């Protein structure tokens, strides 16, 4: 396998014991490398496929195993995993990260894998699309990705005002353009979330397939994971077999996912649609034990009589 120029890892400094689990894995097969002041690259090697993800350090620290979210899935499937870890809100917009991907390109790192899949959600979805340019022919599964935070292009997105200070216009810049060399991009988003829908509309290229996950709001990836389909969607994307129809079949599992069911019930109540609330409650209580829905059904049917 092509080697990157990572140095032998020194002992972990005080205060960074959360890196211990990744460091132990890296000693056997891979590496854990500091990338500038606010990032790390964790690589766990297997063959023949590579999943590239982007995560915040605080999220990993909060996890019991203190490993990237995709590690267990990759281990079970014999995939390699490369995770770029950010300390704080960096959006991975850092010269050191640019240099790291430049080095991977120079070392032909991605050429050693049969298939490469970039994945991320939100800010990480922006990074997944932007850095996919480093691996021509890679696939991308982006969940509610931000196309850019350049106020000249996306001034209507006011959710990340502090992050506008980052450079979204030079190296690895405008995410939709950076996907040009990708084999395919699947973009999962909630079309009822106006800001995410506007970002999705900026990915207009013919190699992009939009996939709709309605009523997931600002937590689309969490909803996919909670419904038990994120790993299945990643598998299909890695294999190149993901389709809009296939995603819709996976997404039917939302009919048993409490978060989604509460979301549509609350939306019906906000719209003052008791008829719709009634249909939702009847559907849910016929299929599963749901005290909240049973109680609301009793209220609605009592009001009818």
C-alpha positions as CSV (number, residue, x, y, z in Angstrom):
1,X,0.0,0.0,0.0
2,X,1.2,3.5,-0.8
3,X,2.7,5.0,2.4
4,X,2.0,8.5,3.6
5,X,4.8,10.4,5.3
6,X,3.4,10.2,8.9
7,X,6.0,10.1,11.6
8,X,6.2,7.5,14.3
9,X,3.6,8.6,16.9
10,X,5.0,10.0,20.1
11,X,3.3,9.3,23.5
12,X,0.0,11.1,23.7
13,X,0.3,14.4,25.5
14,X,-1.5,15.1,28.8
15,X,-5.1,16.0,28.3
16,X,-5.5,14.0,25.1
17,X,-6.1,10.5,26.6
18,X,-9.3,10.4,24.6
19,X,-7.1,9.5,21.6
20,X,-5.9,6.3,23.3
21,X,-8.4,3.9,21.6
22,X,-7.6,5.3,18.2
23,X,-3.9,5.3,18.9
24,X,-4.0,1.6,19.9
25,X,-5.7,0.6,16.6
26,X,-3.3,2.8,14.6
27,X,-0.3,0.9,16.1
28,X,-1.6,-2.3,14.6
29,X,-2.8,-1.2,11.2
30,X,-3.0,2.4,10.2
31,X,-2.0,5.7,11.9
32,X,-3.2,8.5,14.0
33,X,-1.6,11.8,12.9
34,X,-1.8,15.4,14.0
35,X,-2.8,17.6,11.1
36,X,-2.0,21.2,12.1
37,X,-3.2,22.7,15.3
38,X,-6.9,21.6,15.3
39,X,-7.2,18.4,13.4
40,X,-6.2,14.7,13.4
41,X,-6.3,12.0,10.8
42,X,-7.2,8.5,12.0
43,X,-6.7,5.7,9.5
44,X,-7.6,2.1,10.2
45,X,-6.5,-0.1,7.2
46,X,-8.4,-3.0,5.7
47,X,-9.3,-3.9,2.1
48,X,-10.6,-3.4,-0.5
49,X,-12.9,-0.4,0.2
50,X,-12.3,2.9,2.0
51,X,-14.8,5.1,3.8
52,X,-13.7,8.7,4.4
53,X,-15.6,10.5,7.2
54,X,-15.4,13.8,9.0
55,X,-16.2,14.2,12.7
56,X,-15.9,16.6,15.6
57,X,-13.5,15.7,18.4
58,X,-16.1,16.5,21.1
59,X,-18.5,14.0,19.6
60,X,-15.9,11.3,19.7
61,X,-14.9,12.1,23.2
62,X,-18.5,11.8,24.3
63,X,-18.8,8.3,22.9
64,X,-18.1,5.3,25.3
65,X,-15.5,3.7,23.0
66,X,-14.1,7.1,21.9
67,X,-13.9,5.9,18.3
68,X,-15.3,7.4,15.1
69,X,-18.9,6.6,14.6
70,X,-18.2,4.5,11.4
71,X,-15.4,2.4,12.9
72,X,-17.5,-0.6,14.1
73,X,-19.4,-0.7,10.8
74,X,-16.1,-0.6,8.8
75,X,-14.5,-3.2,11.0
76,X,-17.5,-5.6,10.5
77,X,-17.5,-5.2,6.7
78,X,-13.7,-5.3,6.2
79,X,-13.5,-1.7,5.0
80,X,-10.7,0.8,5.7
81,X,-11.7,4.0,7.5
82,X,-10.1,7.4,7.2
83,X,-11.6,10.0,9.6
84,X,-10.6,13.6,9.7
85,X,-11.2,14.9,13.2
86,X,-11.8,18.6,14.0
87,X,-11.3,20.2,17.4
88,X,-14.2,22.7,17.5
89,X,-16.1,24.3,14.6
90,X,-13.4,24.4,11.9
91,X,-15.5,23.1,9.0
92,X,-12.2,21.4,8.0
93,X,-11.3,24.7,6.3
94,X,-7.6,24.7,7.3
95,X,-4.4,24.9,5.3
96,X,-3.1,22.0,7.2
97,X,-6.0,19.9,6.0
98,X,-5.6,21.0,2.5
99,X,-1.9,20.0,2.7
100,X,-2.9,16.6,4.1
101,X,-5.2,15.9,1.2
102,X,-2.5,17.2,-1.2
103,X,-0.1,14.7,0.3
104,X,-2.6,11.8,-0.1
105,X,-2.9,12.8,-3.8
106,X,0.9,12.9,-4.2
107,X,1.2,9.5,-2.6
108,X,-1.5,8.0,-4.7
109,X,-3.1,6.9,-1.5
110,X,-6.7,6.5,-2.9
111,X,-5.5,4.5,-5.8
112,X,-4.9,1.5,-3.6
113,X,-8.6,0.9,-3.0
114,X,-11.2,-0.7,-5.2
115,X,-13.8,1.9,-4.1
116,X,-13.7,5.1,-2.1
117,X,-16.8,6.6,-0.4
118,X,-16.8,10.0,1.2
119,X,-19.5,10.6,3.8
120,X,-20.6,13.4,6.1
121,X,-23.6,15.4,7.3
122,X,-24.1,19.2,7.6
123,X,-20.6,20.8,7.9
124,X,-19.1,17.3,7.5
125,X,-21.2,16.9,4.3
126,X,-19.7,20.0,2.9
127,X,-16.2,18.6,3.7
128,X,-17.0,15.2,2.2
129,X,-18.1,16.9,-1.1
130,X,-15.2,19.3,-1.1
131,X,-12.4,16.8,-0.5
132,X,-13.8,14.2,-2.8
133,X,-12.0,16.0,-5.6
134,X,-8.8,14.4,-4.2
135,X,-10.0,11.0,-5.2
136,X,-11.4,11.0,-8.8
137,X,-14.0,8.3,-9.3
138,X,-14.9,8.2,-5.6
139,X,-18.6,8.2,-4.5
140,X,-20.1,10.6,-2.0
141,X,-23.0,10.2,0.4
142,X,-23.8,13.6,1.7
143,X,-26.5,14.2,4.3
144,X,-27.9,17.8,4.4
145,X,-24.6,19.2,3.1
146,X,-23.9,22.9,3.1
147,X,-22.7,23.8,-0.4
148,X,-20.8,26.8,0.9
149,X,-21.0,29.5,3.6
150,X,-19.7,32.2,1.3
151,X,-22.2,35.0,2.0
152,X,-22.0,36.0,-1.6
153,X,-23.6,32.7,-2.5
154,X,-25.4,31.5,0.6
155,X,-26.1,34.6,2.5
156,X,-29.6,33.3,3.2
157,X,-28.2,30.6,5.6
158,X,-27.8,32.3,8.9
159,X,-27.3,29.2,11.0
160,X,-23.5,29.3,11.0
161,X,-22.6,33.0,11.2
162,X,-19.3,32.6,13.0
163,X,-18.1,30.0,10.4
164,X,-18.4,32.6,7.6
165,X,-14.9,33.7,8.6
166,X,-13.5,30.5,7.0
167,X,-12.3,30.5,3.4
168,X,-14.8,28.8,1.2
169,X,-13.6,30.2,-2.1
170,X,-10.0,29.0,-2.7
171,X,-8.5,25.5,-2.1
172,X,-11.1,22.7,-2.0
173,X,-13.7,25.4,-2.1
174,X,-17.2,25.4,-3.5
175,X,-18.5,21.9,-2.6
176,X,-20.8,21.4,-5.6
177,X,-17.9,22.1,-8.0
178,X,-15.5,19.8,-6.1
179,X,-17.7,16.8,-6.9
180,X,-17.1,17.1,-10.6
181,X,-14.7,14.1,-10.6
182,X,-16.9,11.9,-8.5
183,X,-18.5,8.8,-9.9
184,X,-21.7,9.7,-8.1
185,X,-23.1,11.8,-5.4
186,X,-26.2,10.9,-3.3
187,X,-27.6,13.9,-1.4
188,X,-30.0,13.1,1.4
189,X,-32.0,16.1,2.8
190,X,-35.4,17.2,4.1
191,X,-37.1,19.1,1.3
192,X,-39.4,20.7,3.9
193,X,-36.4,22.3,5.6
194,X,-36.1,25.4,3.4
195,X,-32.4,26.2,4.1
196,X,-31.2,22.7,3.5
197,X,-33.4,22.5,0.4
198,X,-31.7,25.6,-1.0
199,X,-28.2,24.1,-0.4
200,X,-29.3,20.9,-2.1
201,X,-30.5,23.0,-5.1
202,X,-27.0,24.2,-5.6
203,X,-25.8,20.6,-6.4
204,X,-27.3,20.7,-9.9
205,X,-24.9,18.3,-11.6
206,X,-26.2,15.2,-13.5
207,X,-24.1,12.9,-11.3
208,X,-26.1,14.0,-8.2
209,X,-29.1,12.1,-7.0
210,X,-31.3,13.8,-4.4
211,X,-32.9,11.6,-1.8
212,X,-35.7,12.9,0.3
213,X,-36.1,12.3,4.0
214,X,-39.1,14.5,4.9
215,X,-39.8,15.7,8.4
216,X,-36.2,15.2,9.6
217,X,-35.5,18.9,10.0
218,X,-32.0,19.7,11.3
219,X,-31.2,16.2,12.4
220,X,-31.5,14.2,9.1
221,X,-28.5,12.0,9.7
222,X,-29.5,11.2,13.3
223,X,-33.0,10.3,11.9
224,X,-31.4,7.9,9.4
225,X,-29.3,6.3,12.2
226,X,-32.2,6.2,14.6
227,X,-34.4,4.5,12.0
228,X,-31.7,1.9,11.5
229,X,-30.9,2.5,7.9
230,X,-27.8,4.7,7.8
231,X,-25.5,1.6,7.6
232,X,-27.6,0.1,4.9
233,X,-27.6,3.3,2.8
234,X,-23.8,3.5,3.2
235,X,-23.4,-0.1,2.0
236,X,-25.5,0.6,-1.1
237,X,-23.6,3.8,-1.8
238,X,-20.2,2.0,-1.4
239,X,-21.5,-0.7,-3.9
240,X,-22.8,2.0,-6.2
241,X,-26.3,0.4,-6.1
242,X,-28.1,3.2,-4.2
243,X,-31.2,4.5,-6.0
244,X,-34.1,6.8,-5.2
245,X,-36.4,3.8,-5.1
246,X,-34.0,1.8,-3.0
247,X,-33.6,4.7,-0.5
248,X,-37.4,5.0,-0.3
249,X,-37.7,1.4,0.6
250,X,-35.1,1.8,3.4
251,X,-36.8,5.0,4.6
252,X,-40.1,3.1,5.1
253,X,-38.6,2.0,8.4
254,X,-39.4,5.5,9.7
255,X,-43.0,4.2,10.2
256,X,-41.7,2.5,13.4
257,X,-39.3,5.3,14.4
258,X,-40.6,7.3,17.4
259,X,-38.8,10.5,16.5
260,X,-40.3,10.6,13.0
261,X,-43.8,9.7,14.2
262,X,-43.8,12.4,16.9
263,X,-42.5,14.8,14.3
264,X,-45.4,14.2,11.9
265,X,-48.0,14.2,14.7
266,X,-46.7,17.6,16.0
267,X,-46.7,19.0,12.5
268,X,-50.4,17.9,12.0
269,X,-51.2,19.5,15.4
270,X,-49.4,22.8,14.4
271,X,-51.4,22.9,11.2
272,X,-54.6,22.4,13.2
273,X,-55.4,19.2,11.2
274,X,-57.2,16.9,13.7
275,X,-58.3,14.7,10.7
276,X,-54.7,14.1,9.9
277,X,-53.8,13.6,13.6
278,X,-56.5,11.0,13.7
279,X,-55.2,9.0,10.7
280,X,-51.6,9.1,12.1
281,X,-52.7,7.9,15.6
282,X,-54.8,5.1,14.1
283,X,-52.0,4.0,11.9
284,X,-49.5,4.0,14.7
285,X,-51.6,2.3,17.3
286,X,-52.6,-0.5,14.9
287,X,-48.9,-1.3,14.3
288,X,-47.2,-0.8,17.6
289,X,-47.6,0.0,21.3
290,X,-47.5,3.8,21.6
291,X,-49.1,5.3,24.7
292,X,-48.8,8.9,23.6
293,X,-50.6,8.1,20.3
294,X,-53.2,6.0,22.0
295,X,-53.9,8.9,24.4
296,X,-54.2,11.4,21.6
297,X,-56.4,9.0,19.7
298,X,-58.7,8.8,22.7
299,X,-58.9,12.6,22.9
300,X,-59.7,12.9,19.2
301,X,-62.3,10.2,19.1
302,X,-63.8,11.6,22.3
303,X,-64.1,15.0,20.7
304,X,-65.8,13.4,17.7
305,X,-68.6,11.8,19.7
